[in-house]
Amino acid sequence: MRTKVFNNLLEWIEENLSAKMKVDDIAKKSGYSRRYIYQLFVDKLGVSPIEYLRGRRLCQATNWLKLTNASGQQIANKLGYSCYQAFSRDFRKHFNVSPIEFRKNHEWNMNGIQVTPFISEISTDISLCEILNMSEMKISGYEFSYTESVPYLAENRLGIRKSIISQEITKCGGELYILSEIDKKDDRENSFSVKCFIGVSGEVNYKKCILKKVYAGKYLKYSFSGSWEEYKLLPTFLSVSVLPLLGLIRRDVYDIERFYCDEDYLLEDNISCEYYIPVI
């Protein structure tokens, strides 16, 4: 099975994920035998379909807990658990904390649940990663935002974001930064807002510019170069593949992206940037 077809199958699983889904359901959807599906998951992902489903349910649960205001009972229902207690027991078994404790924690620890929702062409080459301590800096620019949903498939990460990057990168004359953070919607249980700030380093004497401070701290730097489609999946890839691989835990502050403002740096179908995730 080609990677693109397999990714389509994984996307279908992500959109229909529940504790009631079985390997037979995946086999029926794909048109292949149960045995073939089992071997396919082992060969491509290194886990059995059952292990994959369990891991993705727990990953999805962390998204609802961190990104939305859905209650524990609502999350248990969405994932097909018989009751909140069953969900809480399963969650604690893997994360060593209750769902409530996980939500309140300002860290996002995915160690031990390295189950990707897609097969990525993005490299996990450790030489592309660097752990560093960043100094405090100031960014001058403006804000924009967009809405995403859970299950999180980054459907809106391109769109307005790509348009703004393409517009600003050709005229900034140096380095362009984007700061991104999650803003929960008080009245939504299935969606959240991504608040972004785009600008340049230092103070700019322009009335429409806002000055934003980025606090010093420890970050994982990943040097990315690839297609816009890969860029769309980059934060998820780093969270579920790279951070657990390195044993790092995400801190609950801005993600930072740095672009070099050169027209040749931004090709029609490709993009390069440095992505910084706050870690401990």
C-alpha positions in Angstrom: 0.0 0.0 0.0 1.4 3.4 -1.0 2.2 5.9 1.7 -0.5 8.4 0.5 -3.2 5.7 0.6 -2.0 4.6 4.0 -2.1 8.1 5.3 -5.7 8.5 4.0 -6.6 5.4 6.0 -4.9 6.9 9.1 -6.8 10.1 8.6 -10.1 8.1 8.5 -9.1 6.4 11.7 -8.4 9.8 13.3 -11.8 11.2 12.3 -13.6 8.1 13.6 -11.5 7.2 16.6 -13.2 5.5 19.5 -12.7 2.7 22.0 -15.2 0.7 20.0 -13.2 0.7 16.8 -11.7 -2.7 16.0 -9.1 -4.1 13.5 -12.0 -5.6 11.5 -13.4 -2.0 11.0 -10.0 -0.9 9.6 -9.8 -4.0 7.4 -13.3 -3.4 6.0 -12.6 0.2 5.3 -9.3 -0.6 3.5 -10.6 -3.6 1.6 -7.7 -5.7 2.8 -7.7 -8.7 5.1 -7.3 -8.5 8.9 -3.9 -10.3 8.7 -2.7 -7.9 6.0 -3.7 -4.9 8.0 -1.9 -6.2 11.1 1.4 -6.7 9.1 1.0 -3.4 7.4 0.8 -1.5 10.7 3.8 -3.4 12.1 5.9 -2.8 9.0 5.0 0.9 8.6 4.5 2.1 12.2 6.2 -0.5 14.3 3.1 -1.3 16.3 0.0 -3.5 16.0 -3.3 -1.9 15.0 -4.6 -2.4 18.5 -1.6 -0.6 20.0 -2.0 2.1 17.4 -5.7 2.7 18.2 -4.9 2.8 22.0 -2.1 5.2 21.5 -4.0 7.5 19.2 -7.0 7.6 21.6 -4.7 8.7 24.4 -3.0 11.3 22.1 -6.4 12.6 21.1 -7.4 12.8 24.7 -4.4 15.0 25.5 -5.5 17.3 22.6 -9.0 17.7 24.0 -7.6 18.3 27.5 -5.0 20.9 26.5 -6.7 22.6 23.5 -10.4 22.7 24.5 -12.7 23.1 27.5 -14.5 19.7 26.9 -15.2 18.0 30.2 -13.6 14.7 31.1 -17.0 13.0 30.7 -17.4 14.5 27.2 -13.9 13.3 26.2 -14.7 9.8 27.5 -17.9 9.8 25.4 -16.1 11.1 22.3 -13.5 8.3 22.5 -16.1 5.6 23.1 -15.3 4.7 26.7 -18.1 3.2 28.8 -17.7 5.8 31.5 -15.3 8.5 32.7 -13.8 6.1 35.3 -12.6 3.7 32.5 -11.1 6.6 30.5 -9.4 8.1 33.6 -8.0 4.7 34.5 -6.6 4.1 31.0 -5.2 7.6 30.9 -3.5 7.4 34.3 -1.9 4.0 33.3 0.0 5.7 30.5 0.7 9.2 31.8 0.9 8.5 35.6 -1.5 11.4 36.2 -5.3 11.8 36.0 -6.9 13.7 33.1 -7.6 16.6 35.4 -4.0 16.8 36.6 -2.7 16.6 33.0 -5.0 19.6 32.0 -3.8 21.7 34.9 -0.1 21.0 34.3 1.7 23.7 32.4 3.8 21.0 30.7 2.7 18.7 27.9 4.5 15.3 28.3 4.0 12.9 25.5 6.9 10.5 26.4 5.8 6.9 26.0 3.0 7.7 23.5 5.1 8.0 20.3 2.2 7.1 17.9 2.0 9.3 14.8 -1.3 10.1 13.1 0.4 10.0 9.7 3.5 8.7 7.9 5.7 11.7 7.4 8.5 12.4 5.0 9.9 14.9 7.5 13.3 13.7 8.7 13.8 12.6 12.3 17.6 13.0 11.8 18.9 14.2 15.1 21.5 16.4 13.4 18.6 18.7 12.4 17.8 19.2 16.1 19.6 21.4 18.7 18.8 22.1 22.3 19.6 25.6 23.3 18.9 28.4 25.8 17.4 31.4 24.0 17.9 34.9 25.4 15.0 37.3 25.9 14.0 39.1 22.7 11.5 41.6 21.5 9.4 41.3 18.3 7.6 44.1 16.5 4.7 43.1 14.3 1.0 42.3 14.3 -1.4 39.6 15.3 -3.6 37.2 13.4 -5.5 34.0 14.3 -7.4 31.1 12.9 -9.5 28.3 14.2 -8.7 24.5 14.3 -10.8 21.6 15.4 -10.2 18.4 17.4 -9.5 15.8 16.0 -6.6 18.0 15.0 -5.6 17.6 11.4 -4.2 21.1 10.9 -6.7 21.8 8.2 -6.4 25.6 8.6 -2.7 25.8 9.2 -2.1 26.7 5.6 -4.7 29.1 4.3 -4.3 32.5 6.0 -1.0 31.5 7.6 0.6 30.6 4.3 -0.7 33.8 2.7 0.7 36.0 5.4 4.1 34.3 5.4 4.4 34.5 1.6 3.4 38.2 1.8 5.8 39.3 4.6 8.8 37.2 3.8 9.6 39.0 0.6 9.6 42.5 2.2 11.0 42.2 5.7 14.6 42.5 4.7 16.1 40.3 7.4 14.6 37.7 9.7 10.9 37.1 10.1 9.4 35.5 13.3 6.0 33.9 14.1 5.0 33.3 17.6 2.1 30.8 18.1 0.0 29.9 21.1 -3.3 28.1 21.8 -6.3 30.1 23.0 -9.2 27.9 24.2 -12.7 28.9 23.2 -14.8 29.1 26.4 -18.0 27.9 24.7 -16.5 25.2 22.4 -15.7 21.6 23.1 -14.4 20.6 19.7 -12.4 23.7 18.5 -9.7 26.1 19.6 -8.0 29.3 18.3 -4.4 29.5 17.3 -3.2 33.1 18.1 -0.2 34.2 16.1 2.1 37.2 16.1 4.3 37.9 13.1 7.1 40.4 13.0 10.8 41.3 13.1 13.3 41.5 15.8 13.6 44.7 17.8 11.5 47.9 18.0 10.0 49.3 14.8 8.7 52.9 14.7 5.4 52.2 12.9 2.1 53.1 14.5 0.4 49.8 13.5 3.2 47.6 15.1 2.8 46.0 18.5 5.8 45.1 20.6 5.9 41.5 22.0 8.4 40.1 24.5 9.7 36.6 24.1 11.1 35.4 27.4 14.4 33.5 27.8 14.3 29.8 28.2 15.2 26.3 26.9 14.1 25.4 23.4 14.4 22.5 20.9 15.4 24.0 17.6 14.5 22.0 14.5 15.8 23.0 11.0 13.0 22.3 8.6 13.0 22.4 4.8 10.2 20.8 2.8 6.8 21.2 1.1 4.0 23.3 2.4 2.0 20.1 3.1 4.9 18.9 5.3 5.0 22.3 7.0 1.3 22.0 7.8 2.1 18.9 9.8 5.3 20.1 11.4 4.1 21.0 15.0 2.3 17.6 15.3 5.3 15.7 13.9 7.7 17.4 16.4 5.3 16.8 19.3 4.5 13.1 18.7 7.8 12.0 17.1 10.8 14.2 18.0 10.1 15.3 21.5 9.4 11.7 22.8 12.5 10.5 20.8 14.6 13.0 22.7 12.8 12.5 26.1 11.8 16.2 26.1 8.6 17.8 27.5 6.9 20.8 26.0 6.4 23.9 28.1 3.2 25.9 27.8 4.5 29.1 26.1 4.9 30.4 22.5 6.3 28.2 19.7 8.6 30.3 17.6 9.4 30.1 13.9 12.2 32.0 12.2 12.3 32.6 8.5 15.1 34.3 6.5 13.7 37.0 4.3 15.0 36.1 0.9 12.8 35.6 -2.1 14.9 32.6 -3.1 14.3 31.1 0.4 10.6 30.8 -0.3 9.9 28.7 -3.4 6.4 28.1 -4.7 6.1 24.6 -3.4 8.7 24.6 -0.6 9.5 26.4 2.6 12.4 26.5 5.0 12.4 27.7 8.6 13.8 27.1 12.1 11.1 25.9 14.5 11.6 26.4 18.2 9.6 24.4 20.8 9.8 25.5 24.5 10.9 22.4 26.5 12.2 21.3 29.9 
